[in-house]
Amino acid sequence: MALLDVKNISYSYDGMVNVLSDVSLSVTEGSIVGLVGPNGSGKSTLIKNIFDLVRLQSGSLRVGGHEHASAEAKSMGMYLSSNDYLPEFLTAREYLSLMGNMFAVDVDDAAARELFRTFSMEGRYDHLIEDYSHGMRKKTQLVSSLVMRRPLTVVDETLNGIDLEALHLCEKEFKRVRDEGRSILLCTHDFSVLERLADRIVFLDLGTVVCDEPTADLMAEYGSVATMVFDHLGSDQR
């Protein structure tokens, strides 16, 4: 079943040039889908459409069978943005409590504290976020998603800025999330991560879907995701 169903989405900021042009894709339950593309390809605009952060101009978006702007759809998805903007006046415990209230989730403080320890942030759970480094803020975003455990998590370059050990731990946790039947749309320029994690990869360029294939098939044809992407970009006259 398609947990996220995107059909024929087009979007323009100025009413003239489409940032997205007839984009369709789906994320099935219990899967990790990689979203790749150069800067300006429309990835962030697509994500903003999914989470109703911009008004849908054409096409349709459904999450768990619900229209994307409905309360039911919004309760099913969590968006981890590329920036590290978090409420600095809160502690991590308070931030997770706030997120739990938003998603009607009873936050397991013991589990959250253990994740902080696992991500090398032991003892910082009750510290103000304003005292966190960039990497710690990114890891706090990731911990929040692992605690909330929404059916759909969209990760937009959130892995940038974390250390290698934390990245390895994230990969293990993301696999566990998938094994539970939940899904992740993972937007990243780290193609090696997608080769290890993603069940399929969607390649977006100039607002259109260039490729939407199982990762194993892409690897068999091109040898690497990077080769697939750069072959296209090199041959594109733009």
NUMILO-537166 format. One line per field, with one value per residue (C-alpha): chain; x, y, z. Coordinates in steps of 0.001 Angstrom, whole numbers, plus 524288, in hexadecimal, padded with zeros to 5 digits. Layout:
N
chain <- c(A|...)
u <- c(X|...)
v <- c(Y|...)
w <- c(Z|...)
***
This chain:
238
chain <- c(A|A|A|A|A|A|A|A|A|A|A|A|A|A|A|A|A|A|A|A|A|A|A|A|A|A|A|A|A|A|A|A|A|A|A|A|A|A|A|A|A|A|A|A|A|A|A|A|A|A|A|A|A|A|A|A|A|A|A|A|A|A|A|A|A|A|A|A|A|A|A|A|A|A|A|A|A|A|A|A|A|A|A|A|A|A|A|A|A|A|A|A|A|A|A|A|A|A|A|A|A|A|A|A|A|A|A|A|A|A|A|A|A|A|A|A|A|A|A|A|A|A|A|A|A|A|A|A|A|A|A|A|A|A|A|A|A|A|A|A|A|A|A|A|A|A|A|A|A|A|A|A|A|A|A|A|A|A|A|A|A|A|A|A|A|A|A|A|A|A|A|A|A|A|A|A|A|A|A|A|A|A|A|A|A|A|A|A|A|A|A|A|A|A|A|A|A|A|A|A|A|A|A|A|A|A|A|A|A|A|A|A|A|A|A|A|A|A|A|A|A|A|A|A|A|A|A|A|A|A|A|A|A|A|A|A|A|A)
u <- c(80000|804C3|806B1|80A5F|803FE|80846|8012E|803B2|808B2|80CB8|810BB|8152E|8194D|81740|80C4B|81549|82072|81D1F|825EF|81EC7|8190C|80F57|816AE|81188|8176C|81363|81911|813A1|811F3|81E4D|827CC|832D6|83298|83E19|83B96|84727|84993|85238|84F62|843BB|83DFF|83167|833BB|830E9|8250B|81FC7|82188|81AE1|80F58|80EB9|80DD5|8046D|80E84|80AFC|7FDAF|7FBD1|7FA47|7F786|7F707|7F447|7FB78|7F6F5|7FD42|7F7E5|7EC56|7E91B|7E980|7F696|7F10A|7E82C|7EAE4|7EB8E|7F647|7FE0E|7FDCB|80433|8100E|81BE4|82507|8335A|83855|845F5|8482A|84A74|84049|83B2F|8351D|8416E|83A0C|835FC|83D85|83D6B|833F3|82AB8|82C1A|82895|81D31|8186A|8199A|81292|8073F|80694|80603|7FE55|809C8|80D66|81BF9|823FF|82E16|83656|836E2|839F6|844B3|84A68|84A8F|851B6|85BB8|85CBF|85F05|86A09|861D9|860E6|85DC5|858B8|84A60|846AB|84FB7|84AAC|84B4B|851E3|85E1E|85E3E|867B9|862BC|864F9|85DCB|85219|851B5|85275|84781|83F12|8420E|83F62|83244|82E3E|83292|82A96|81E6B|81F2B|8156D|810D6|8180C|82486|82A49|838B8|83D9E|84C8C|84B9A|856F4|86040|86895|86804|87403|876C6|87312|865F1|863D0|86642|85CA6|85282|85382|85107|84577|83FAC|8402A|8391B|82EB6|82CCF|82C05|820DA|81929|81B96|82152|82BCE|82DA6|83C23|84127|8500B|85BF7|862FB|860A1|867F8|85DED|8530F|85A2A|85A6C|84CB2|84334|83A00|837FC|83CF0|835D7|83E81|838D9|83EE2|83983|82C9D|82A3F|82C35|837BA|8383C|8303B|835EF|83993|84724|84BA6|84805|84F35|85B3D|85AEC|859F9|86304|86B82|8685B|85E01|8682E|86AFA|85C7C|85AE6|86740|86502|85803|85D32|868B8|86035|855E8|857E0|84F49)
v <- c(80000|80DB6|81522|8215B|82335|82EEA|83085|83A60|8456E|851FF|85E2A|86BD8|876E9|88180|87BCF|87A7C|870D4|863C1|85F70|8526C|84D06|841BF|83AA4|82D71|823DC|81AEB|815CF|808A7|8042D|7FE8A|8048C|80E5B|816A4|81F35|82C87|8322B|83DA2|84996|8563F|85CC6|85003|851EB|84885|8524C|857A7|849E5|84799|8548F|85026|84312|849CD|8546E|85F27|864EC|86495|85943|85EA7|85247|8439E|83C34|83804|82D9E|82863|81B94|81D3C|82AA8|83784|83DB5|84A0A|84275|840C6|83215|8334A|83D1A|83438|8295E|830A5|83732|84062|841C0|84DD3|85093|85B99|859E5|863AA|85F07|866C9|86AC1|86E95|86061|854B8|8485F|84242|84DDA|84DBF|83F51|84189|84C6C|8437F|838B6|841E3|84581|83757|83222|82954|825D7|8288B|81DC4|825D1|819DB|81621|82425|82522|8184A|81D6D|82975|8208A|81857|82496|828FD|83382|82D55|83732|8416D|83D77|847F9|8527D|85E16|85C34|86975|86304|85839|857A5|8569C|847ED|84646|84DAD|844F3|838EB|83E59|83F95|83174|82CC8|833C0|82C2A|81F4C|8223C|826EE|81B93|820E0|81820|82151|828D6|83212|834D1|84091|840DE|83F7C|835E4|840CC|84547|83912|830C9|8239C|81BE9|822CE|82064|811E0|811B5|818E4|80EC7|803EF|80B47|80E5F|7FFEA|7FCE1|806F5|80087|7F308|7F817|7FB31|809D8|81185|81BB4|82517|82815|833F5|8345A|83701|82BAC|82168|816DC|817BF|8158B|80A08|803BA|80783|80B05|80121|80A1E|81737|822A8|82BF4|83987|84380|8505E|84D39|84043|83218|82D2D|81FC2|817ED|80A57|8000D|802C6|7F50C|7F723|80428|7FE2D|7F2E9|7FC30|80746|801B7|80D1E|81761|821F2|81CAE|81CC1|82AC3|83039|82922|83011|83D55|83C24|838FB|84332|84F93|85706)
w <- c(80000|7FCD6|8097D|801D5|7F49D|7EC64|7DF79|7D4B3|7DD3B|7D679|7DDC7|7DA3E|7E335|7D909|7D0FE|7C53C|7C72F|7CD53|7D876|7D7E6|7CB59|7CC0D|7D6E5|7DB5D|7E50E|7F00F|7FCA9|800B0|80EAA|814A1|80AFF|809F6|7FDA1|7FA03|7F3EB|7EC81|7E38D|7E212|7E92A|7E2C9|7DDEC|7E5A8|7F109|7FBD8|7F4AD|7F35A|801EB|80511|7FCD8|803D9|81114|80C86|80EE2|801AB|7FB41|7F1D4|7E40D|7DC45|7DDD1|7EA4C|7F69B|80024|80C80|8119F|80891|80E30|806D8|80A33|81082|819C6|8282F|82637|81C00|823EF|82FCC|827E2|822B6|828CE|8219C|8256B|81E6B|81944|822F7|8317D|83629|84354|84E84|855C7|8621F|8644F|86937|860F0|86AA2|86931|85A6B|859A4|862CF|859C5|84DF4|85553|85820|849B6|8455D|85110|854BB|862A5|86289|868C4|87017|8730A|864AE|860B2|86ADD|8660F|85827|85CF3|86344|856EC|84ECC|857FD|85E89|86BF5|8767E|86CED|86CBD|8769C|87143|8697C|85AD3|8598B|85F19|854DF|84985|83B7E|83BAD|8488D|84356|83760|83FFE|8487C|83C4E|838E8|846C2|84689|83A65|84079|84CAC|84547|83B9F|831CB|826A3|81D49|82027|81605|81849|8108D|81163|82035|82018|81C03|82761|82FC4|8328C|82C57|83876|8392B|82AA5|82C99|837F4|82FC7|8251B|82EFE|834C9|82769|823EA|83099|82D4D|81FFB|82626|82E98|8223F|82298|8174F|814C7|80974|80A5E|8031D|8031C|7FAB0|8016A|7F707|7FE78|80969|7FF94|7F9A0|80710|80B66|80092|7FA88|7EEF7|7EA60|7E439|7DC7B|7DABD|7D17C|7CC6E|7D2FF|7CC37|7D028|7C839|7CE75|7D82B|7D97F|7E3A0|7E8F0|7E599|7D748|7D6B7|7DCE3|7D344|7C7A3|7CBD5|7D699|7DF9F|7E1E2|7DF85|7D1EC|7CE96|7D342|7CD18|7C03E|7BF2F|7C365|7BA25|7AE90|7B1BC|7A9C8|7B3B5)
***
